[in-house]
C-alpha cells in the first residue's frame, strides 16, 4: 500500500497544483481578457483604463514573490490552496456586480495575492520538493494542464458572452473554477516528508535531495544577490518578459498585415495547441540534456520562428504565419517551464526557492511594461518586422547569457 502511495502521490500533487493553477490563474489572467471590453462598457471607461487590472495583479505578484516561499513552508499547503480556491470563484462572481472601477481594482489586488501562489515560482518549488527525477517534465505537465484548460474555455466563453451576457458567463466560469480547484486543492502538500513519503526518483539520489526551503536558511539574501548567478537569471527573466507576450499580440499583428479577421485568432489557437505538447517536451528535454543545453536547443528553434514570421509578413502568407505562431510558442513556454529548469540548475537546490523568488519579483515589475513597449516599437517603426528583429536580438542575448551562466552556478558548501 505504501509503495502505491509512493508512486502515485508525487504525480497526484503535480496534477492537483496544475489543475488549481489552470483554473484560478488561467481564469483571472488569460481568460479575463475576454471580459475586459464588456466590463469597460459597463463601467463607462475605456479599455485602456480597465486593462490596468493586469498591471495591478502583476505588481502585487512582484511584491509577493519573496514572501511566497516563506508562506509555503509555514502554512499547511492544502489549507492555503483551499482558501485560494474559495476566494477566486467568489471574486469572479463579484466582478459581475461591480459598479465602481476602484472595487474592480481591489478585486485585482486580491487576485494578485492569490495567483502569486500559482505562478511558475511556487510550482517550481513544489515540483522540486516532490521530484528528484523528471522534475522539469513534471513542471511541463503542470503548465500543459493550464494550456488545455485555456484552450477549451476560451472558445466556450467567446460563444457564451454574446448569447447570455458577460455577467452570466462569468458566473459560469466561477462555478467551473470552484468545481475544478476546491477538491484538488486538498491534495497539495509542500513536501513528501509530511506524508511519510520520499520524492519521486529518490532511490538513486536520496542523499542529494532535501527540501530547498529547509536548506535555504543557511544562505543569506546578500550571498544570493551578490552572486553572478542572481544577475544572470534576473537578466534572463527580465529579457524574456518582452518576447513572451507575443501570443497576446498576434491578433494585432494579423490586422496590421492585412490578413482576414480569423487569422489572428488561428495564430493564438496554434500557439495554444503547441503549448500543450511543448511544455512537457521542453521539460523532458531539460531533464535529459541538462537545463542549459536543452534551453539553448529550444531557443534556437525560437529564433527560427522569428525568421519565419518575417517571411510570412513579406509574403502575406497567413498559413505560414499561423504555423510560425505555433513554433514561436517555444518562447512563451520558456518563461514558465524553461526558466524554472534553468534557475533550478544555476541556483541549485540550496538557493533555488529564495533566489528564484527574488529575481521573479524584479522581473514581474519589468513585465508590467513589456506590452506597451512592444506596441510602441510596432507603431514607431510602422510594423511588426522591427518587433520580430528586436525579439530575435533578445533571444540571441539570452542564449549567450545561458552559456555564461552554465559556468557560473551558485555554489555554497
N, C-alpha and C positions, 0 to 999 in steps of 0.2 A: 504493500500500500504506500509506504514511504517513498519507494523508488518511482512509483507512478506520479506522486505529487512532485517529486524532484524533477521529473521530465516535463510535466505539464505546466507547473506553476510559473516558471520564467516566461513561457510563451503566453500564458493567460494574462500575466501582468502587462506584457507587451501589447496584447490585443486590447486590454482594458484602457491603458493610458492612450493608446492610439485612437480608440473609439470616442473616449471622452474629449480628447483634443479635437478630433474631427468635428464632433457635434458642437462643442462650445466655442472653440477658436474659429472653426470654419464658418459657423453661422454669424458670429459677431464681426468677422473681418471680411472675408471674400464675399460671402452671400449677402451681407448687409448692403453691399453696393447696389443690389437690385432694388432696394427700398429707398435709397437716398433721394432720388428725384421726386418721388411722391411725398416723402417727408418734407422736403423743401417747399413743395407746393402747399402742403397743409399748414406749415408754419409761416408761409409767405416770406421766405428768404431764399436767395439764390443758392444753387447747388454748390457754388464755391465756398459759401459760408458753412453749409451743412457738412461739407467734406472735412471740416476741422474736427469732426468726430474721430477720424483716423489719427490726426495729429495729437489729440488728447490721449487716445489709447496708447500710441507709440511712446509718447513722452512719459506717461505713467509707467509703462513697461521698462523704460530706461532707468527710472528711479528704483524700480522694484528688483531689477536683476541681481544686484549684490545681496539683497535680502533673501531672495528665493532659496538658495542652498541652505541657509541657516534655519528657515522655517521648515523645510523638508526634513531636516534632522530632528527638530524639536517637537513637531506636531505629528500626530498619527495621520499617515497619509490617506487612509481610507476616509477618515473624518474630514480631512482637508478637502479632498476631491468631491466628497458627497456635498459639502457646503457649496462648493463652486457649481456643482451640477444642479443644485436647487436655485441658486441665485441667478444663473444665466437665463433659464426659461422665464423666470419672473420678470427679469429686466427686459427681455424681448417683448413680453406681453405689455409691459408698462409703456414701451415706446409707442405702441399703437394708440395710447390715450394721452400722449404728451401734447400740451398746447403751448409750451414755453421752451424756447431754444436752450436756455440755461439748464433746464431739467434734463433735456436730451444730452447735453454735455456732461452733466453729473452722472447719468447712467453710463456714458462712455468712460468716465473716470473709474467707476466701479468695475466695468467690464475689463478695463486695462489692468486692474489689480488681479482679477480672476485669471485672465488668459496669460498673465506672467508665469503662472504655474503650468502652462500648457504649451509654451514655446519650445524651441529646439534646445534651450539650455537645460530646463528640468527633465525633458525627455531624455537628453543625452546622459544626465546624471543617473537617472533611474535605470536606464539600459546598461550603463557602465557598472552599476551595482549588481544587476541580475545576470549579466552575461560576461564570461571570460572569453569564450569563443563566439564567433558570429555576432559580435556586438554591433557592428556597423550595418550588418544585414538586418538585424532586429530594428535598429533605428529607421532604416529604409522602409521596412514593412509598416512601422507606425505612420509614417508620412504617406505611404501608399493608401492606407485606410482613409486618411483625410482627403486625398485626391479622389478616391471612389465616392465618398460622401458628397463632396462638392460637385463632382461630375453628374451625379444622379439628381441632386437637389436643385442645381442651377436652372436646368430647363423646366423643371416642375414649377419652381417659383415664377419663372418667366411667363408661364402659361396661366398660372393662377391669379397673379396680380391684376391683369386687365379684366378677368372674368368675375372675381369675387371681391376685389379690392385689396389694397395693400395691408390694411389692418387685420382682416380675417386671415390673409395669407401668413402674416407674421405670427398670428396666434397658432396656426397650424405648424409653422416652423418651431415655435417654442415647445409645442407638445412633442414633436419628433425629437428635439434636443433632450427633453426630460426623459422620454422613454428609453433613449439610447444611452444617456450618460449616467443617470441616477443608479440603475442596478449595477453597472460595470464599475462605477467609482468605488464600490465596496471591495473590489478585488485588488486595488492598488496598494502596494506595500513599498516602503522605501528600500528595504534590503531583505534578501532571503534569510538573513540571520533571525529576524523577528518571527519567521515561520519554522525555524529549526531546519532550514534547508541550506544548500550551497548554490552558488551561481552556476548557470549553465556552462559546461566545459571545465569545471573545477578539477577534474581528475588529473589533467595534465599540468595545470598551472595553479594549483590550490595555494601554494605558499606565496605566490606572487600577488594573489588577489585579496585585497582588503578594501572596504568601502572607502571611496575617495574622500568622503566628507569626514570620516573619523580620523584620517591621516593628515588632512589639510591644516589641522590645528597647530601642527609643528612648523608651518610655513607662514611667515608674516606677509601682509599685503605689500610691505616695502620690498621684500625679496622678489615678489612676483612682478610688480610694476617697474622695477629697475632691471629686469631681465630682458634680453634680446627677444626671447620668445613672446613675451607680452606684446611688445611693439609690432612684431611681425604679424601675429594673429590679429591684433587690433586693426592694422592696416588692411589685411585681407578682408576682414569683416566690413570695414568702412567702404572699401572699394566695391565690394560686391553689392552693396545697397543700391547702386545705380543700375547696373545691367540686370539685376534680378527682378526689377519691376516691369520689364519689357512686356510680360504677359498681359498686364493691365493696359498697355499702350497699343496693342495690336489693332483694336477697332479704330483708333485714331489714325494709325499708320495706314490701314486699308482705305480709309476715306480720303486721306491726303494723296494717295497714289492714284485714286480713281477706280478702285475695284468696286464691285457691286456690294450692297449692304450686307450680304451673307458672308462675304469673305472674312471680315474681321472676326465674326463670331466663330467661323470654322477654324480660324487660326488659334483662338482661345481653346476650342474643343480639342484640336490636335495636341496642343500643349498639355491639356488635362489627361488625355489618353496616354501620351508618352510618359507623363508624370507617374502614372500608376506603376509602370514597369521599370522606369529609370531609378526610382527611389531604392528598391531592393537590389537592383542590378549594380548601381554605383556603390551601395553599401557592401555588397558581396565582393566587388572588385577591390575595395579598400581592405577588406579582411584578407583577401588572397595575396595581393601585391604589396600591401602596405599603404597607408593613407597618402603619403607623398607621391609615390609612383602612380597610384590609382587616380589621384586628383589631377596630376599633370596629363595623364592619358585622356581623361574625360574633358578637361578644359580645352585641350587641343581640338577635340570634336566641337566644343562650344565655339571656338574661333572659326571653324569651318562654316558654322551656321550663319555667321555674320556675312561671310563672303557670299553664301547662297542667297541671303536676304537682299543684299545689294544687287546681285544678278537678277533676282526676281523683280526688284524695283525697276531696274533699267529695261527689262524685257516685258514689263507689265504682265508677268505670269502669276496668276492667282494660285494655280496649282503648286508651283514651286514655293510660293510664299507660305502656303499652308503647311507643306512638308517641312520647310525650314523652321517654321514656328515650333513644330514638334521636336526637331533636333535641338533647337535653342533652349528647350526646357531643361537641358543639362545644367545650364547656368542657374536656373531657378532652384533646381534640386540641390545644387551645390551649397546654396545658402542655408539649407537645413541639414541634410544627411552628410554632405561632403565636408562642410566646415566643422561639424561636430566631430567627425572622424579625425580631421586634421588637428583640431585643438586637443583632442584626447592624446594623440600621438606626440604632439610637440610639448604639451604641458606635463604629460604623464599622469598617472592616477593620483599622485600626491597633490598636485596643484590644479587638476582639471576643473573641479567644481568652482573654486574661488577664482581662478584665472579666467575661465570661460565666462563666468557671470560678469566679471568686471569689464572685459573687452566688449561683451554684448551690450552692456549698459551704455557705453560710449557710442557704439555703432547704431543703436536704436535712435539716438539723437540725430546722427548724420542721416539715417534713413528717412526721417521725417521730412527732409528737404530734397530727397532724391527725385521724386516725380516732378516737382516744379522746375528743377534744374534741367532734367531731360527734356521737358516740354519747351523750356526756354531755348535750348540748343536747336530743337527741331524748328521752332518759329524763327529764330535769329538767322539760321543758315538755310532756310527755305526747304526743308525736307528731312527725311529720316536717314538718308545715306550718311550724313555727317554724324548722326547719333550712333549708327552702327559702327562707323570707324572709331568713334570715341569709345564705345563699349569694347571693341576689339583691342584697342590700346590698353584699356584697363585690364582685360583678361590676360594679355601678354605680360603685363606688370605682375599680376598675381602668380603666374607660372614662375617668373623669376624669383619672387618672394618665397614661394614654396620650396624652390631649390635651395635658397639661402637658409630657410627655416629648418630644412632637413638636417642641417649641420649645427643648428643652434637650439637643440632641445633643452628644456628646463631640467636641470639636474640638482637634486638635493639629497645628500647622503643621510 
